[in-house]
Amino acid sequence: MNGTTQLPPLPDRLSIDPRSPHHVAAVFEHDVGIRLNDKERQDVEEYCISEGWIKVPAGKTLDRKGHPLLIKLKGKVEAFYR
């Protein structure tokens, strides 16, 4: 990968929801991968490396505002650029 110096550093906590204070648009210009307990996950909505959790949708369940209902999974979290 030639452009590794151009990639912004991955934050400790990141959310894909643009309304969240933990959303960093510059990071999403590149493909980001998340591993939980050494297994790569494709459905991560938010993560926190220092606290060791990710949030994923709970099936097709929606909250009253129409957003996916999220559940928190704990373990060893790793974020990386693909």
C-alpha positions as CSV (number, residue, x, y, z in Angstrom):
1,M,0.0,0.0,0.0
2,N,1.7,3.2,-1.1
3,G,-0.6,5.8,0.6
4,T,-0.2,4.7,4.2
5,T,1.2,8.1,5.1
6,Q,-1.9,9.8,3.7
7,L,-4.4,7.8,5.9
8,P,-5.8,9.6,8.9
9,P,-5.1,7.8,12.2
10,L,-8.0,5.6,13.5
11,P,-9.6,7.1,16.6
12,D,-10.1,5.1,19.8
13,R,-13.9,5.5,19.4
14,L,-15.7,5.7,16.0
15,S,-19.3,5.7,14.9
16,I,-20.8,5.5,11.4
17,D,-23.8,7.6,12.4
18,P,-23.1,11.2,11.2
19,R,-25.2,12.6,14.1
20,S,-22.8,11.1,16.6
21,P,-20.0,13.2,18.2
22,H,-17.7,10.2,17.5
23,H,-18.2,10.3,13.7
24,V,-15.1,11.3,11.7
25,A,-15.9,11.7,8.0
26,A,-12.2,11.7,6.9
27,V,-11.8,8.1,8.2
28,F,-14.7,6.8,6.1
29,E,-13.1,8.0,2.9
30,H,-11.1,4.7,3.2
31,D,-12.2,1.2,3.8
32,V,-12.1,0.4,7.6
33,G,-12.1,-3.1,9.0
34,I,-13.0,-4.2,12.6
35,R,-12.0,-7.4,14.4
36,L,-13.6,-8.6,17.6
37,N,-11.8,-11.4,19.3
38,D,-9.7,-12.1,16.2
39,K,-12.9,-12.5,13.9
40,E,-13.5,-9.8,11.3
41,R,-17.0,-8.2,11.6
42,Q,-18.8,-6.5,8.7
43,D,-21.9,-5.2,10.6
44,V,-20.2,-2.8,13.2
45,E,-22.0,0.5,13.8
46,E,-19.7,1.8,16.5
47,Y,-16.6,0.7,18.4
48,C,-14.4,1.7,21.3
49,I,-10.9,0.1,21.4
50,S,-9.9,1.2,25.0
51,E,-13.2,0.0,26.5
52,G,-13.3,-3.2,24.4
53,W,-16.7,-3.1,22.8
54,I,-18.5,-2.8,19.5
55,K,-22.2,-2.1,18.7
56,V,-24.0,-4.1,16.1
57,P,-27.6,-4.1,14.9
58,A,-30.0,-6.5,16.7
59,G,-31.5,-8.2,13.6
60,K,-34.1,-6.1,11.8
61,T,-35.4,-4.5,15.0
62,L,-35.8,-0.7,14.8
63,D,-36.3,1.8,17.5
64,R,-39.2,4.3,17.6
65,K,-37.3,6.7,15.3
66,G,-36.6,4.1,12.7
67,H,-32.9,3.5,13.5
68,P,-31.6,0.0,14.0
69,L,-31.6,-1.2,17.6
70,L,-28.0,-1.8,18.7
71,I,-26.5,-4.4,21.0
72,K,-23.1,-4.1,22.6
73,L,-20.6,-7.0,22.3
74,K,-17.4,-7.0,24.4
75,G,-14.0,-8.4,23.7
76,K,-10.7,-7.5,22.1
77,V,-11.3,-4.9,19.5
78,E,-8.9,-4.1,16.6
79,A,-9.5,-1.4,13.9
80,F,-7.5,-1.4,10.7
81,Y,-7.5,0.0,7.1
82,R,-8.0,-2.6,4.4
